[in-house]
């Protein structure tokens, strides 16, 4: 049977592992993004990383390394501007967003034949995941899980109210500066799954769905991982069996899950009201 035969293909095995590892990253990093209310900032970081992709394609090295460099610099830059208050945060995000996209477009215009690789980075292609991608995702997952287990309380406090964390006498300054770096790396390594243009949906829709049912941070992380994994596996099968773009299929599944959850909550509230 074709459904069994595809499991013997190395590229499909890589895609399965990528689905699991990316779902873990998206669930953990996305929960922090949503709780910290830094969705707009994350959008700026994501699009700024496009400059690094262009640089990597132009210079001939792994584009994801360039994307990671641009994303980290952007995250730290936005964080520094917001702390010093010398410029409105939203203005800084918009500026970095625009510069990153402009640099990426410039380098890609200078790169002969770049269009063959561009769509995979813009819109994702889970079937092109390599062993290197898996090793990087695995390493980041190990770091994230270790960090969240070892420093769960401080992360929880700074995610919801960093000022309260300081008043409680907790030293969160180093963690506050380290978390934007983890967010940047997490977003870059998820690019393979949904691409730059659709990445933010992978990092916010699962959490938005869970927020309909719970405010518990730990439950949000676990539930978001499961929803992201379900959508990633659905996108993988849609990409392989139907020939559809995996990133777009994943986002549509996430929207469908959120819509169904919203309808369920509305029906539940109506039933409770009439009871």
Wavefront OBJ file of the C-alpha trace (Angstrom):
o trace
v 0.000 0.000 0.000
v 1.301 3.509 -0.840
v 0.509 4.763 2.643
v 2.879 2.147 4.077
v 5.557 2.442 1.405
v 6.125 6.137 1.981
v 7.336 5.383 5.511
v 10.398 3.680 3.995
v 11.507 6.869 2.235
v 14.217 8.788 4.056
v 12.816 12.184 3.061
v 9.432 11.224 4.521
v 11.025 9.949 7.723
v 12.885 13.269 7.990
v 9.600 15.110 7.468
v 7.910 13.110 10.243
v 10.690 13.933 12.685
v 10.614 17.551 11.567
v 6.872 17.682 12.256
v 7.393 16.503 15.829
v 10.424 18.683 16.569
v 8.925 21.789 14.971
v 5.666 21.289 16.874
v 7.640 21.218 20.133
v 9.478 24.427 19.251
v 6.306 26.160 18.038
v 4.363 25.115 21.138
v 7.010 26.296 23.599
v 8.200 29.448 21.842
v 4.717 30.377 20.629
v 3.261 30.147 24.141
v 5.904 32.561 25.404
v 5.234 34.917 22.473
v 1.479 34.976 23.083
v 1.756 35.262 26.873
v 4.352 38.063 26.582
v 2.194 39.816 23.959
v 5.086 40.123 21.536
v 3.316 38.892 18.398
v 4.011 42.095 16.467
v 7.659 41.993 17.560
v 7.872 38.377 16.420
v 6.467 39.368 13.040
v 9.219 41.949 12.720
v 11.898 39.404 13.628
v 10.494 36.854 11.186
v 10.464 39.234 8.239
v 13.841 40.734 9.173
v 15.326 37.236 8.894
v 14.495 37.396 5.184
v 17.579 39.578 4.826
v 19.708 36.774 6.212
v 18.146 34.289 3.818
v 19.028 36.536 0.900
v 22.576 36.966 2.164
v 23.025 33.209 2.561
v 21.773 32.472 -0.950
v 23.948 35.218 -2.409
v 27.117 34.276 -0.502
v 26.648 30.543 -0.938
v 26.262 29.401 2.677
v 23.278 27.872 4.474
v 20.506 30.512 4.247
v 19.123 29.483 7.651
v 22.410 30.522 9.282
v 22.053 33.962 7.750
v 18.410 34.083 8.811
v 19.377 33.149 12.381
v 22.004 35.903 12.489
v 19.574 38.564 11.242
v 16.805 37.310 13.545
v 19.002 37.413 16.667
v 20.364 40.875 15.847
v 16.813 42.105 15.194
v 15.470 40.595 18.436
v 18.242 42.109 20.543
v 17.938 45.434 18.724
v 14.194 45.702 19.286
v 14.621 44.672 22.917
v 17.340 47.289 23.480
v 15.263 50.056 21.859
v 12.186 49.183 23.909
v 14.194 49.242 27.139
v 15.929 52.570 26.541
v 12.772 54.234 25.305
v 14.609 56.382 22.745
v 12.234 55.258 20.010
v 8.716 53.873 19.939
v 8.848 50.073 19.948
v 6.363 49.729 17.115
v 8.394 52.170 15.010
v 11.579 50.211 15.680
v 9.851 46.954 14.721
v 8.502 48.465 11.507
v 11.941 49.814 10.616
v 13.736 46.521 11.232
v 10.973 44.650 9.406
v 11.349 46.876 6.324
v 15.149 46.866 6.323
v 15.310 43.071 6.594
v 12.894 42.568 3.717
v 14.682 45.173 1.587
v 18.095 43.596 2.177
v 16.698 40.156 1.349
v 15.118 41.358 -1.892
v 18.353 43.109 -2.862
v 20.564 40.067 -2.321
v 18.126 37.739 -4.054
v 17.966 40.066 -7.058
v 21.751 39.757 -7.270
v 21.676 35.957 -6.988
v 21.302 34.113 -10.320
v 18.632 31.413 -10.219
v 17.536 32.177 -6.649
v 13.854 31.613 -7.461
v 14.287 27.826 -7.376
v 14.947 27.972 -3.622
v 12.923 31.010 -2.690
v 9.444 29.475 -2.439
v 10.601 26.831 0.048
v 11.771 29.566 2.440
v 8.840 31.895 1.859
v 6.036 29.328 2.063
v 7.717 26.214 3.494
v 8.250 22.707 2.167
v 8.386 20.029 4.840
v 9.490 17.391 2.315
v 12.831 19.196 1.829
v 13.941 18.899 5.450
v 17.531 17.646 5.744
v 19.407 15.770 8.458
v 21.142 19.012 9.380
v 17.775 20.681 9.932
v 16.768 17.825 12.224
v 19.976 18.047 14.255
v 19.503 21.796 14.707
v 15.854 21.350 15.689
v 16.798 18.579 18.106
v 19.492 20.712 19.739
v 17.139 23.672 20.110
v 14.417 21.455 21.593
v 16.858 20.057 24.126
v 17.910 23.577 25.097
v 14.325 24.859 25.306
v 13.051 21.932 27.364
v 16.012 22.165 29.752
v 15.531 25.915 30.096
v 11.783 25.738 30.706
v 12.133 22.923 33.237
v 14.984 24.584 35.111
v 13.622 28.136 35.042
v 9.894 27.643 34.615
v 8.799 30.042 37.361
v 10.994 32.984 36.277
v 9.946 32.463 32.639
v 6.298 32.359 33.709
v 6.697 35.605 35.648
v 8.452 37.540 32.888
v 6.008 36.178 30.287
v 3.017 37.677 32.099
v 4.486 40.505 34.192
v 8.227 41.177 34.259
v 7.771 44.174 36.588
v 6.079 41.920 39.142
v 8.971 39.456 38.831
v 11.433 42.216 39.739
v 9.374 43.379 42.705
v 9.418 39.796 43.985
v 13.188 40.012 44.151
v 13.816 37.659 41.236
v 16.836 38.343 39.061
v 15.275 38.062 35.618
v 17.449 40.541 33.697
v 19.647 37.884 32.107
v 16.669 35.678 31.278
v 14.807 38.612 29.709
v 17.728 39.183 27.357
v 18.188 35.490 26.609
v 14.563 34.708 25.750
v 14.430 36.955 22.632
v 17.400 34.989 21.291
v 15.557 31.713 21.875
v 12.457 33.136 20.209
v 14.518 34.230 17.203
v 16.194 30.836 16.828
v 12.901 29.024 17.272
v 11.239 31.050 14.540
v 14.113 30.568 12.098
v 14.190 26.792 12.552
v 10.433 26.609 11.970
v 10.783 28.281 8.574
v 11.178 24.918 6.823
v 7.678 23.933 7.888
v 5.555 26.966 7.023
v 7.925 29.507 5.513
v 8.495 33.119 6.506
v 5.178 34.393 5.196
v 3.058 31.927 7.175
v 5.278 31.286 10.191
v 3.508 33.577 12.642
v 0.311 31.540 12.308
v 2.150 28.421 13.488
v 3.349 30.318 16.560
v 0.044 31.939 17.541
v -2.997 29.983 16.307
v -2.437 26.889 18.510
v -2.029 29.136 21.552
v -5.096 31.195 20.614
v -7.078 27.967 20.407
v -5.902 26.854 23.845
v -6.669 30.281 25.305
v -10.336 29.578 24.627
v -10.186 26.805 27.229
v -7.407 27.637 29.701
v -5.183 30.404 31.057
v -2.693 27.961 32.549
v 0.733 28.493 30.963
v 1.838 24.867 31.284
v -1.394 23.557 29.789
v -1.084 26.091 26.984
v 2.368 24.800 26.086
v 1.331 21.136 26.114
v -1.899 21.733 24.202
v -0.190 23.986 21.660
v 2.412 21.315 20.952
v -0.332 18.758 20.288
v -2.297 21.088 18.007
v 0.831 22.147 16.131
v 1.810 18.481 15.694
v -1.648 17.572 14.386
v -1.515 20.427 11.862
v 2.071 19.596 10.848
v 1.224 15.946 10.197
v -1.850 17.010 8.257
v 0.271 19.400 6.206
v 2.798 16.648 5.556
v 0.157 14.277 4.235
v -1.472 17.032 2.196
v 1.873 17.950 0.684
v 2.789 14.378 -0.206
v -0.548 12.892 -1.270
v -2.254 15.940 -2.773
v 0.748 17.908 -3.985
v -0.319 20.958 -1.974
v 2.092 23.469 -0.388
v 2.699 22.179 3.129
v 2.875 25.601 4.771
v -0.444 26.807 3.414
v -2.130 23.485 4.241
v -0.828 23.625 7.823
v -2.127 27.165 8.344
v -5.553 26.287 6.919
v -5.749 23.311 9.290
v -4.833 25.558 12.219
v -7.540 28.039 11.203
v -10.038 25.179 10.934
v -9.112 23.872 14.401
v -9.430 27.361 15.886
v -12.801 27.919 14.190
v -14.161 24.609 15.453
v -12.927 25.378 18.961
v -14.527 28.822 18.822
v -17.841 27.316 17.730
v -17.606 24.686 20.460
v -17.020 27.299 23.154
v -19.907 29.416 21.842
v -22.231 26.387 21.810
v -21.100 25.404 25.298
v -21.721 28.902 26.662
v -25.139 29.043 25.012
v -26.079 25.666 26.471
v -24.957 26.766 29.933
v -26.902 30.001 29.616
v -30.147 28.216 28.674
v -29.720 25.491 31.315
l 1 2 3 4 5 6 7 8 9 10 11 12 13 14 15 16 17 18 19 20 21 22 23 24 25 26 27 28 29 30 31 32 33 34 35 36 37 38 39 40 41 42 43 44 45 46 47 48 49 50 51 52 53 54 55 56 57 58 59 60 61 62 63 64 65 66 67 68 69 70 71 72 73 74 75 76 77 78 79 80 81 82 83 84 85 86 87 88 89 90 91 92 93 94 95 96 97 98 99 100 101 102 103 104 105 106 107 108 109 110 111 112 113 114 115 116 117 118 119 120 121 122 123 124 125 126 127 128 129 130 131 132 133 134 135 136 137 138 139 140 141 142 143 144 145 146 147 148 149 150 151 152 153 154 155 156 157 158 159 160 161 162 163 164 165 166 167 168 169 170 171 172 173 174 175 176 177 178 179 180 181 182 183 184 185 186 187 188 189 190 191 192 193 194 195 196 197 198 199 200 201 202 203 204 205 206 207 208 209 210 211 212 213 214 215 216 217 218 219 220 221 222 223 224 225 226 227 228 229 230 231 232 233 234 235 236 237 238 239 240 241 242 243 244 245 246 247 248 249 250 251 252 253 254 255 256 257 258 259 260 261 262 263 264 265 266 267 268 269 270 271 272 273 274 275
